[in-house]
Structures are given as structure tokens and as C-alpha cells.
Amino acid sequence: MTQITASLPSGLARIGRSLEMRMLGLALVIACGLSLLSPYFLTQNNIFNILDQSVVIGIVAVGMTFVILTGGIDLSVGSVAGLTGIVLGLALGELPIPLAILCAVAAGGVIGLCSGVLVAVFGLAPFVVTLGMMAIARSLAYIFSGQTAISSIPMGLSDIVYSTVLGIPANVLFLLALYALAWAYLTFSKGGRTIYAVGSNREAARAAGLNVLAYSVLPYVISGALAAVAITFSIAQILSADPLAGNQMELDAIAAVVIGGASLYGGRGSIIGTLIGVLIMVMIRNGLNLMGVSPFWQGTAIGSIIILALLAERLVNWRAAR
């Protein structure tokens, strides 16, 4: 009994020192601060609005987490979202809604597969590959759409956003289920542990007999497919597919993952941290909107947050190395 009692403080201390708890504390501080600056921040309608705004970027951030854990980066997710949105819009004119969504998700996965193969098999830099894929996808989005938005979206697609389960919007439930699935995969599966190993030390993972090639490609496939899923929810809200959709989505996704504690060098991070990072990002944007801050200054705020998060990571690593 004495041993159990003595172990409780140390266990609580470890939890308190965990990155996720620190980020959760930061999120609560930001929420309290924004509630003082705007009386509308903590209203029920605005809380549901924050959750709704978290869905699209939250889905993309899951795929970005997988990529960053391997030490890669995916700058193409915004353009892939725009292109697969156009694919979805065109497919909806010919196919039932489930098949049209499947086509868009498959298209995103194929694009991610191409990026992953170029990075893992041919050894090209992820930054350069996904930057090139970003330009290609955005160009194809304009070509396939005829440079105009597709507005002939069936009303039935909106059910995936506006239907509710026990009063909770279906898209929010989907986001939570996706994070639970991603957390379970990264925490308990051999594939998840391999992804961490690849990001930590690729050569050591290969020497240990792990399938480094497959698990270097898989995160890009997941990232491309989830970009298509994310834009599907966005299109379902506005019932329009625009070739410009997804602009700067990659910035928000990378910011959320980095704020959540992931290392851009790979091997460190968590899906729970990413979820908290998404909420912090969305709360800041929402609070700035409530205070009437110009969208142009909001970009400055988000960019500053990314730099500060990277600086904090470097300082923590430097302190740990001493």
C-alpha cells in the first residue's frame, strides 16, 4: 500500500510533464484568454462552430502527422484537396454519392502514392517532390474544372455534415473516430511503431528487418487520401467544388502538427498532440475573427505561431542535450 501511495505522485508528475498535457494546458489558457477578449467565444453556438471548423483541417492534419513522423513533409495537400474536389464534383454528375466519394479518395491516394514512391524509392527530397506535386495538382484542378467552380452538387451530399447523432454533428463524430483510429494504429500496431522507427533512425529500422520502403510510402498515400476526405466535407457544406479550394491548407496542417509537439526531423509526435494543435489553431482563428482582426493579419499570427513552436522545440532539445 505504501509503495502504491508513493508511486502516485511520481505517476502524476510524469503525466504533468507529458507533452500532451502541456499542450492541453496551453489550449485552456488560450481559451480563457479569448473568452475574456470576446464575450461570444464561449457561447454554445461558437463552441459548435469551433468544432465544425476543426473538421477539415483536422482530417488533413492526421495525414500530415503520419508524414512528419517519418521525417517527411507534404506541401501538396492543399492542391490535392482542390484537385480531388473537382474529381468529386465531376464524378457526382455520373455516379452515386458513395462511389463518387470513393473515386475522389482513390485519386488522392494515387497522388500520394506517386509522391511516396519518388521520395522513398528514388530518394528525392520530400520538400521538392511535394512542392512539384502541389503545382501539378493545382494546374490539373484548373484544367479539369474549366477554370470554374462546379455547383451542380446533389443536396444529399450535405447529409454527411448536417445530420446529427445524439445532437452531435456527423462530421465532428467522424473526426473523433478518425483520430481514435489513428491513435490506436500508431500506438498499438506494428505499422505504427515502424513509422516511428523510420522517422527516428531509418538505417537502424532497416537493419532491424522492418519494411522501411512500404512504411515510407504509406504516409503519403494516407495524406493524399485524407486530403480528399477533408475536401469532401468542405464541399458538402457549401455544395460547390472550386479549383481554388484548399489554398494554404498545407500551412494550417503543418502548423497544427508542429504546435502539437511533432518534430519536423521525424520520430517524435502524437496524434493526440495533433488534435490539440488543431483546436489551438482553430480557436486562434475563431477568436481573431470575433475580434474583427483582418484575415491578412491572421496569416501573420499563424506564421508566428509556427516559428515560435519550432523555436520552443529547439530550446527543449538543447536543454535535454545538456
ZIDA-V217714 format. One record per residue. N is the residue number from 1. OMEGA is omega in whole degrees, 0 to 359 (NA if undefined). Layout:
# ZIDA-V217714
N|OMEGA + N|OMEGA
This chain:
# ZIDA-V217714
1|179 + 2|180 + 3|179 + 4|180 + 5|181 + 6|182 + 7|182 + 8|179 + 9|180 + 10|177 + 11|178 + 12|179 + 13|179 + 14|178 + 15|180 + 16|180 + 17|182 + 18|183 + 19|182 + 20|179 + 21|178 + 22|179 + 23|176 + 24|176 + 25|177 + 26|179 + 27|179 + 28|178 + 29|179 + 30|180 + 31|179 + 32|180 + 33|180 + 34|178 + 35|177 + 36|181 + 37|180 + 38|180 + 39|183 + 40|189 + 41|185 + 42|175 + 43|182 + 44|180 + 45|182 + 46|177 + 47|176 + 48|178 + 49|178 + 50|179 + 51|180 + 52|180 + 53|181 + 54|190 + 55|187 + 56|181 + 57|179 + 58|178 + 59|179 + 60|182 + 61|176 + 62|179 + 63|179 + 64|177 + 65|179 + 66|182 + 67|183 + 68|178 + 69|178 + 70|182 + 71|179 + 72|177 + 73|179 + 74|180 + 75|187 + 76|190 + 77|179 + 78|179 + 79|176 + 80|176 + 81|179 + 82|181 + 83|181 + 84|173 + 85|177 + 86|176 + 87|179 + 88|180 + 89|179 + 90|182 + 91|180 + 92|177 + 93|184 + 94|189 + 95|172 + 96|185 + 97|181 + 98|180 + 99|178 + 100|178 + 101|179 + 102|177 + 103|181 + 104|180 + 105|178 + 106|178 + 107|177 + 108|178 + 109|180 + 110|178 + 111|177 + 112|178 + 113|178 + 114|179 + 115|182 + 116|179 + 117|180 + 118|180 + 119|189 + 120|184 + 121|184 + 122|174 + 123|178 + 124|182 + 125|180 + 126|180 + 127|183 + 128|182 + 129|184 + 130|173 + 131|176 + 132|179 + 133|177 + 134|180 + 135|181 + 136|183 + 137|180 + 138|178 + 139|180 + 140|178 + 141|177 + 142|182 + 143|183 + 144|183 + 145|186 + 146|178 + 147|178 + 148|177 + 149|177 + 150|185 + 151|182 + 152|180 + 153|181 + 154|182 + 155|182 + 156|180 + 157|183 + 158|179 + 159|182 + 160|179 + 161|191 + 162|173 + 163|183 + 164|174 + 165|184 + 166|178 + 167|180 + 168|180 + 169|183 + 170|181 + 171|177 + 172|177 + 173|177 + 174|180 + 175|180 + 176|178 + 177|179 + 178|179 + 179|178 + 180|179 + 181|179 + 182|179 + 183|180 + 184|181 + 185|183 + 186|185 + 187|191 + 188|185 + 189|176 + 190|178 + 191|179 + 192|179 + 193|178 + 194|178 + 195|176 + 196|182 + 197|179 + 198|180 + 199|182 + 200|181 + 201|185 + 202|183 + 203|177 + 204|178 + 205|179 + 206|179 + 207|179 + 208|178 + 209|179 + 210|181 + 211|185 + 212|183 + 213|183 + 214|184 + 215|168 + 216|179 + 217|186 + 218|181 + 219|179 + 220|176 + 221|179 + 222|181 + 223|179 + 224|180 + 225|181 + 226|173 + 227|177 + 228|177 + 229|182 + 230|182 + 231|176 + 232|178 + 233|178 + 234|179 + 235|180 + 236|180 + 237|186 + 238|180 + 239|177 + 240|178 + 241|185 + 242|177 + 243|177 + 244|183 + 245|179 + 246|180 + 247|180 + 248|177 + 249|180 + 250|179 + 251|180 + 252|181 + 253|180 + 254|179 + 255|181 + 256|181 + 257|181 + 258|177 + 259|178 + 260|173 + 261|179 + 262|177 + 263|177 + 264|176 + 265|177 + 266|173 + 267|181 + 268|181 + 269|179 + 270|180 + 271|177 + 272|176 + 273|178 + 274|179 + 275|178 + 276|177 + 277|177 + 278|181 + 279|177 + 280|179 + 281|184 + 282|178 + 283|180 + 284|178 + 285|181 + 286|180 + 287|178 + 288|176 + 289|180 + 290|180 + 291|176 + 292|179 + 293|181 + 294|177 + 295|179 + 296|177 + 297|178 + 298|176 + 299|177 + 300|180 + 301|182 + 302|178 + 303|179 + 304|179 + 305|179 + 306|181 + 307|179 + 308|179 + 309|178 + 310|178 + 311|179 + 312|178 + 313|180 + 314|180 + 315|179 + 316|179 + 317|179 + 318|180 + 319|180 + 320|182 + 321|182 + 322|NA
